[in-house]
């Protein structure tokens, strides 16, 4: 379950930024996650709750903003919406797609004290 290591990485970023930005408590974390990031959202929520115990983010709310996936179709030269890797182009049916967004995960915003 790589969601555990992702959750631990998020907590590490929160702790590092607490030292830089001088906050002592995290109340809420907003994450942007694309459909092709390879992250099971329910597992991440569970892991986040587990790894934040005893940290500055204990009991912090985790809000996940699901972004859209897009790809460039090399055949019809259009930007199209995709939900997963290896989808066909919804316009022309080609599988020659280059993903341009939807594989990211980032901390978008924090509510801190």
N, C-alpha and C positions, 0 to 999 in steps of 0.2 A: 504494500500500500504506500505509494509515493506521496500521497496526500499528507501523511504524517511529517515527512521531511519538508514539504512545502509549508505546512503550518508552523513548523519550527523555524524555518527561514523567515517567515513573516514576523514572528515574535522577535527574532534577532534584529530585524530591521527596526521594529518598534523600539527596542531597547537602545539600539545605536542612536536613533533619532531623538530619543528622550534625553540622552546626554548632550547632544548637539543643540537641541531646541529648548531644553530645560523644562520638560514636563514630567510629571510623576505618575500620571494615571491615564490610561486609554479607556474611553467610554464606548467608542464605536469605530469600526473599521469598515471602509467601503472598498471592495475589490472589484475590478473590471476583469472579467474572464470571458474569453472567446470560446465558441463551440468546438474549436479544433485544438484547444490547449491540452487536451488529454487529461482533464481533471474531473473526477467524480465529485460533484458539488455537495451531495449529502455526506460523503466521506470527509471532505474538507471541513465542513461545518462541525462534524463530530470531533475530528482531530484538533481543530482550532480550540474547541472547548476544553479538550484534554490537556493540550500543551500550554494553555494560558494559566492554568491553576498555579497559584503562588507567584505570578508575575505581575507586572504593572498593567497587564491587559486582562487580568482575571475578571470574569463576568462581562467582558466587553461584548457588545453586540456586533455580529458580523453580517454585513449587508453585501450581497453579491449582485452586481450589475452584469447581466449577460449581454455581451456585445454580439453584433452580427458578423457572420463570415462573408467575405467577398473574395473573388478570384478574377483574374484576367484570363479570358478565353483567347488562346492563341489562334484558333480557327476563325471565329467570327469577330475578333478584336473588340469585345465588349467586356465591361466589368459586370459580373453577375453575382447574385447571392448564392451561397453554398452553406450547407449545414455540417458537412463532414468532408474529410479528405477523400479523394477519388470519386466524388460526385460527378455526374455528367453535366455539361453546360445545359441549363434549362432552355436556352434559345436554340442551339444547333445540335445538341446531343454529343458534342465532342468531349473527350476525356483529357484534352490537352489544356489543363487549367493550371495557372500559377496562383497560389494563394497569396493575397495581398493584405488581408486582415482576418482576424478571428482566431489566431493562434497565440494571442497574448494573454498575459496575466499581470496585472499591476495594482499596486495600492493607489487608489484614486484620491482618497481623502481620509482624514482622521478627525475624531472629536476627542480632545484631550483636556486634562486639567493640570 
